[in-house]
Amino acid sequence: MASSMKAAGGFTPANLWGSLFLLVTAATAFIGWLVSFIGLIIITTKVDNANGTSVGWFTSLFSLTLLAATLVLVMMGNFNPGPYRWTLAHALVFDSVLTVTFMEKVTSAKGLGVAVGLYLFGTILLLIVQLLWVVYLTAEQDSPLTRALERYDAPYVAEARALKRRTMLSMAGPPQLPFAAPVSPITIPMPNHGNGNGGVPPMPNGGLGQPMFGNLEAKPSQTHLAPAVEASGIPAAQQQQPANDAGSEVGSSVESLVFAYRAKALFAYAANPEDPQEVSFDKDEIMDIANPHGNRWWQARRANGQVGIVPSNYLQLLQ
């Protein structure tokens, strides 16, 4: 078993022998193609205008090419989980349409007898297999239909196919995380600014990731939003110790805020040490928000009493 699994990783007939559905359908398709090919030869010898069978010869050779390509992909382990499944499915549909078109032309001809019977019998077998392959290639890879068709596959084939599917899925990358608030669509991508607990969050509003054509809504000034107030037993007015009247206005603005909203942090955020207004918070933390409408930076109050501004696109309003 170990040697079989090792062989299944490359180009080997073991991948075909280990897949019952593909082995049976490939054998049926080859028998159908061979019978229809013999019938086509007889038809060509009996018709007066050999040019009338040119479509039939093209579809016959194209069907053989698709059959050979299918066998190669199966033996490589890339038939269903590989990147070629949709291309092969479209080619099979194209060949089926051409084949049916020529079948209608052949059935209307007279005096061909057994040749037409051979061609139709082989072609119908081939079309049935092509239809099954198209359904298998286009079905969801974890659907009940796919699981039913792969039910009797050898364990080494099933494990190699599952590994291939996981690889293809990982190459597609994770889905984009949603934003909690609208931002400009023209932004400069920047690296992670969180603490690593929340994936790769967006850039904070008003930072280096702001719109390329200027800051449409800059961070509020010091006179509108107070600096961050640390949580302690000392009143906020004593913590700030304003040096002038402007500082007194800043201190009083904190006390006058009404935190009527609540928001949940979608990402973790580390405050800019050069900006005393900002506060840090963790992912999934619930904070009280004051007047979130129209601002990209919101005045927030953490559970420990700390007050400051936070980027709105890191948060999701709960009410």
Secondary structure as UniProt FT lines:
FT   HELIX           2..7
FT   TURN            8..9
FT   HELIX           14..17
FT   HELIX           20..46
FT   HELIX           50..53
FT   HELIX           54..76
FT   TURN            83..84
FT   HELIX           85..107
FT   HELIX           114..138
FT   TURN            141..142
FT   HELIX           144..149
FT   TURN            150..152
FT   HELIX           155..172
FT   TURN            205..206
FT   TURN            208..209
FT   TURN            212..213
FT   TURN            222..224
FT   HELIX           236..240
FT   HELIX           245..256
FT   STRAND          261..265
FT   TURN            273..274
FT   TURN            276..277
FT   TURN            283..284
FT   STRAND          286..290
FT   TURN            293..294
FT   STRAND          297..301
FT   TURN            303..304
FT   STRAND          307..311
FT   HELIX           312..314
FT   STRAND          315..317
//
